[in-house]
Amino acid sequence: MAFRSKLLLIGATIFILLNSPIRAQNFFKHDSLFIDQKPLKIRLNYSNNYLNKNTNDSTLMKTKLIFKQENKNKEIDVSLRARGNFRRKHCYFTPVKIKIKRRDASNTIFSDNRTLKLVLPCKNERDKNDNILKEFIAYKIYEIISPFYFKTRRLEINYTDQKRKNQKNFNLIGFFIEDDDKVAKRFDSKIIKRKISPLAMDDFNSVNLSFFNFLIGNTDFSSAHQHNGKLLFYEKKIISIPYDFDLTGWVKPKYGLGITNRLGYSFEERNYIGFKREKSIYSKVRNHYLTLKEKILKTVELYEPEFEYKKSYNLMMNYLGEFYEILENDNLYNSLIISKAK
């Protein structure tokens, strides 16, 4: 009886631990940055011009990151470098890669995410925050569609741009993207960095991704050249994981109007980009999206109150509706998707 009582006590203790705040600290402490999906408030102060002109893979600039943790402000040292090609040339706000030393990240929400991508609006224009929100939502849709995705965390950013003679303050919406190595670690796999033929990639995941790119109107993507995507080698399968969804019909930013991609497509167009596979794969993926329709719609609808402009939200929802009109109509589906596969 004493032994049985001990077992019951141990079981009760485990139950309490798993269903209490301690759970977040002990069982999920290594993912505390992304497990909480409430927007994280942060403050940054640096020269955007210096970042863009003087940083690269080997040259970083130092600053302070101030953020909220347990309702208290915390400050840590971070190193920044500019990232991206198109946005560095065309945008006011340069996209950032953040690196944090282990000792600085210790006992913070960054303890197991010490390398991150920081996505910012492109230009300081009227709908900049709505554009970022639409791009963020695209990541959330992909989380529903595929288990292979980059984790993200929305941010409310107080940014001070240090200029030569003065400084300028901005209140921005942005988000963090987890590092490539963290994705590989999560799946006990590895990132492939060499060129791979698209036909060598896993059939279902390849078509699944092509449908997603068609959904958001993304033609600025290449699995073979690893442009805006990373290749994961998982259980003897090669799986492409996408990122950077701003130059799409889904977001349709003003800075993308009139620009064409490497295939000659306008970023405003919705075109199916993918290679021919067995018909059964297409049917499986089509049914996959149809089954997830309500879940995707409800997920997107949750963000309606977050938009500054109702028009931005409505355009996005209409774009999603048009995708499902195509998917649910055999003639449109065959002419705009099946017949376009290379």
MOBEL-V759325 format. One record per helix or strand. SS is the DSSP state (alpha for helix, beta for strand). FROM is the first residue (numbers start at 0). TO is the last residue. Records with the same first field share a line. If there is no record, write none. Layout:
SS=FROM-TO ; FROM-TO
//
This chain:
alpha=1-17 ; 20-25 ; 28-34 ; 47-53 ; 85-89 ; 101-104 ; 127-144 ; 179-185 ; 197-199 ; 202-215 ; 253-255 ; 278-290 ; 292-300 ; 303-305 ; 309-327 ; 329-335 ; 337-339
beta=39-45 ; 60-68 ; 71-81 ; 95-98 ; 114-118 ; 151-161 ; 166-177 ; 189-191 ; 221-221 ; 226-226 ; 228-233 ; 236-241 ; 259-259 ; 265-265
//
